[in-house]
Amino acid sequence: MNRFNKTILSIAFLIFTFIKVSGQPFLLNEIKEYTVKKYLESFKKGKNAYYIEMNFGESNIEQPIPLSAFKTHNIDSIHLIYTDYPKNRDFTKLNTNRLTILFDSISGLNRNHENISWKVFEQTGCKSLEEAKDYYHGFIIYTKKPLKLHGNHTTDIQKKYLDRKFYSAVIRKLGSVNMNVDSVSSCVLERNNWKNIVIISDWTGSMYPYTLQVLKWQIDENKHDNIVGYVFFNDGDHKEEHEKKIGTTGGLYHTTDSKIYHVLNKMKEVQKNGDGGELEENDLEAILYAQSTFPDANEFILIADNLSKIRDISLQKKIEKPVRIILSKTKLRGKEYPINKQYIELALTTNGSLHTIEKDYLNKKEILKLKEQLKSNPKP
């Protein structure tokens, strides 16, 4: 069905379909419609933006904010977002049902409020059913002032809801991932106010949760603008050990979009293409790849495996920017492990820094002191 026929059907349907609010009909075609590839890539979440999410193809509300908290005099604008998939199908009935639910849920809401701006956004970038489920559907309500919510109860519920959505997306893209590890990545990022950063991640099996922490942190703290890209390395995809040459081992991937689904899709691609196979990793090749791919980045953040060896440490003098090294697995299953000497040398050589879950070693003096401590005591 082409767009012209779709429009004709919509108009015909709307002749007979309306929403009664305070005795007044509110026709769907009275709302101006816009076309975007993907709403959440076109509009950044504002300070007073509240997501009233609905599943793809459904009109039931999935979010935890009590709609009674919305007062019509405080609402600035309401956006209705849906996806044009299957392509060119008539979604008038679905969106009418969604509007009905919203009107029934917010006391006094009707079309006579001149202070409320209404917009409908049709998302056209979707190419499959699986992709459609990753798009946002429902409403976003923008308020003039923050909602007055009682205590932290609603905030806690919303956090649990967002956590559930995040881990559901992870499982859908990557399968089951054991997230029962310490929170070193998110803790270090929280302690350090880095901006314009590139995350360089060892993307092999046991390291998955440490980079997923970064993704979760940027969502929780709304730090999307801080991260300009991700680089993933897996030590050569499916290459055999004898095929891995210093500087050309391969298995390098990047994304310049830090939004959750773009990053998860790239993680899935790397996961599919290999898992390294050996204990040694091509950390330095990945850093050099990041250096050439993101020349304007301020900071390179390496999510490193403290228990692995750096295959290509001989390349470290080619690195031109400081490397901030977040070390995972200094503590694992109740046991402490000494800090890997190769990462100490990398931090010193690049004039970078070293970070564990407990402490930041921010300059050469502190890192050299750590190095001396390790000589006399193998535990940090």
Residue pairs with C-beta under 8 A, 6 or more apart in sequence:
1 9
1 88
1 89
1 90
2 88
3 88
5 88
6 88
6 89
6 90
9 90
9 92
10 28
10 29
10 90
10 92
11 29
13 90
13 92
13 93
14 27
14 28
14 29
14 92
17 27
17 28
17 92
17 93
17 96
18 25
18 26
18 27
19 25
19 26
19 27
19 28
19 96
19 99
19 100
19 103
20 26
21 103
21 109
21 110
21 111
22 108
22 110
22 112
24 110
24 111
24 112
26 99
26 103
26 110
26 111
28 92
28 95
28 96
28 99
28 120
30 111
30 118
31 80
31 118
31 119
31 120
32 118
32 119
32 120
33 119
33 120
33 121
33 122
34 119
34 120
34 121
34 122
35 121
35 122
35 124
36 42
36 121
36 122
36 123
36 124
36 125
37 123
37 124
37 125
38 123
38 125
38 135
39 79
39 81
39 121
39 123
39 135
39 136
40 136
40 259
41 259
43 79
43 140
44 224
45 222
46 142
47 146
48 76
48 142
48 143
48 144
48 145
48 146
48 147
49 140
49 141
49 142
50 65
50 70
50 140
50 141
50 142
50 143
50 147
51 63
51 136
51 138
51 139
51 140
52 61
52 63
52 65
52 67
52 102
52 138
52 139
52 140
52 141
53 61
53 62
53 63
53 136
53 137
53 138
54 60
54 61
54 62
54 98
54 137
54 138
54 139
55 62
55 133
55 137
56 83
56 132
56 133
56 135
56 137
57 94
58 137
59 94
59 97
59 98
59 100
59 101
60 101
61 67
61 101
61 105
61 138
62 138
62 161
63 138
63 158
63 161
64 154
64 157
64 158
64 160
64 161
65 147
65 149
65 154
65 158
66 149
66 154
67 102
67 105
67 106
68 105
68 106
68 107
69 147
69 148
69 149
69 154
70 106
70 109
70 141
70 143
70 147
72 106
72 107
72 108
72 109
72 113
72 116
73 115
74 143
74 144
74 145
74 147
75 109
75 113
75 115
75 116
75 141
75 142
75 143
75 144
76 115
76 116
76 117
76 142
76 143
76 144
77 116
77 117
77 118
77 119
77 141
77 142
78 102
78 116
78 117
78 118
78 119
78 139
78 140
78 141
78 142
79 119
79 120
79 121
79 139
79 140
79 141
79 142
80 95
80 98
80 99
80 118
80 119
80 120
80 121
80 138
80 139
81 120
81 121
81 123
81 136
81 137
81 138
81 139
81 140
82 91
82 94
82 95
82 98
82 120
82 121
82 122
82 123
82 137
83 122
83 123
83 126
83 132
83 135
83 137
84 91
84 122
84 123
84 124
84 126
85 126
85 127
85 128
85 129
85 131
85 132
95 120
98 138
98 139
102 109
102 139
103 109
103 110
111 118
123 135
125 135
126 132
126 135
133 172
134 169
134 261
149 155
159 220
162 219
162 220
166 215
166 216
166 219
166 260
167 179
169 260
169 261
169 264
170 177
170 212
170 264
171 177
173 264
173 265
173 267
173 268
174 208
174 264
174 267
174 268
174 271
177 208
177 209
177 212
178 209
179 209
179 212
180 209
181 209
181 210
181 328
181 332
182 328
182 331
182 357
183 213
183 357
184 210
184 213
184 326
184 327
184 328
184 330
184 355
184 356
184 357
185 210
185 211
185 213
185 214
185 217
185 303
185 326
185 328
186 213
186 214
186 216
186 217
187 357
188 326
188 355
188 357
188 360
189 214
189 217
189 223
189 301
189 326
190 217
190 221
191 355
191 360
192 324
192 355
192 360
194 226
194 298
194 299
194 301
194 324
195 226
195 298
195 299
196 226
196 228
196 296
196 297
196 298
196 299
197 226
197 227
197 228
197 297
197 298
197 299
197 300
197 301
198 227
198 228
198 229
198 230
198 231
198 290
198 294
198 297
198 299
198 300
198 301
199 211
199 214
199 227
199 229
199 230
199 231
199 301
199 303
200 230
200 231
200 233
200 283
200 286
200 287
200 290
200 300
200 301
200 302
200 303
201 207
201 210
201 211
201 214
201 230
201 231
201 232
201 233
201 302
201 303
202 233
202 234
202 281
202 283
202 303
202 304
202 305
202 308
203 211
203 232
203 233
203 234
203 253
203 267
203 270
203 271
204 234
204 235
204 275
204 276
204 281
204 305
205 275
206 305
206 329
207 303
207 305
207 328
208 267
210 303
210 326
210 328
211 230
211 232
211 267
211 303
214 227
214 303
215 260
215 263
215 264
217 223
218 224
218 226
218 227
218 258
219 260
224 258
224 259
227 258
228 256
228 258
228 294
228 296
228 297
229 254
229 255
229 256
229 257
229 258
229 290
229 293
229 294
229 297
230 254
230 255
230 258
230 263
230 266
231 252
231 253
231 254
231 286
231 289
231 290
231 293
231 294
232 252
232 253
232 254
232 266
232 267
232 270
232 286
233 251
233 252
233 253
233 281
233 282
233 283
233 285
233 286
233 289
234 251
234 270
234 273
234 274
234 275
234 276
235 244
235 249
235 251
235 274
235 276
235 277
235 278
235 280
235 281
235 282
235 311
236 243
236 244
236 249
236 250
236 251
236 274
236 276
236 277
236 282
237 250
237 251
237 273
237 274
238 273
238 274
238 277
239 249
239 250
239 251
239 274
241 277
241 278
244 278
244 282
244 311
246 285
246 311
246 312
246 314
246 315
247 285
247 288
247 312
247 315
248 285
249 282
249 285
249 311
249 312
250 282
251 270
251 273
251 274
251 276
251 282
252 282
252 285
252 286
252 289
253 266
253 269
253 270
253 273
254 266
254 289
254 290
254 293
254 294
255 262
255 263
255 266
256 294
257 263
278 311
279 307
279 308
279 309
280 308
280 309
280 310
280 311
281 305
281 308
281 309
281 310
281 311
282 311
282 312
283 302
283 304
283 310
283 311
283 312
283 346
284 310
284 311
284 312
284 313
284 314
284 315
284 316
284 318
284 319
284 346
285 312
285 315
286 302
287 300
287 302
287 319
287 323
288 315
288 318
288 319
290 297
290 300
291 300
291 319
291 320
291 321
297 321
299 321
299 322
299 324
300 321
300 322
300 323
300 324
301 324
301 326
302 323
302 324
302 325
302 326
303 326
303 328
304 325
304 326
304 327
304 328
304 340
304 343
305 328
305 329
306 327
306 328
306 329
306 330
306 337
306 339
306 340
306 343
307 329
307 332
307 337
307 340
308 340
309 340
309 342
310 342
310 343
310 346
313 342
313 345
313 346
316 345
316 346
316 349
316 350
317 349
319 349
319 350
321 350
322 350
322 351
322 352
322 353
323 346
323 347
323 350
323 352
324 352
324 353
324 355
325 343
325 346
325 347
325 352
325 353
325 354
325 355
326 355
327 339
327 340
327 343
327 354
327 355
327 356
329 337
330 336
330 337
330 339
330 356
330 357
330 380
331 337
331 357
336 379
336 380
338 374
338 378
338 379
338 380
339 354
339 356
339 370
339 374
339 380
341 371
341 374
343 354
344 354
344 367
344 370
344 371
344 374
346 352
347 353
347 354
347 361
347 367
348 364
348 367
348 368
348 371
351 364
353 360
353 361
353 362
353 363
353 367
354 360
354 361
354 367
354 370
355 361
356 380
359 380
361 367
361 370
370 380
373 380
374 380
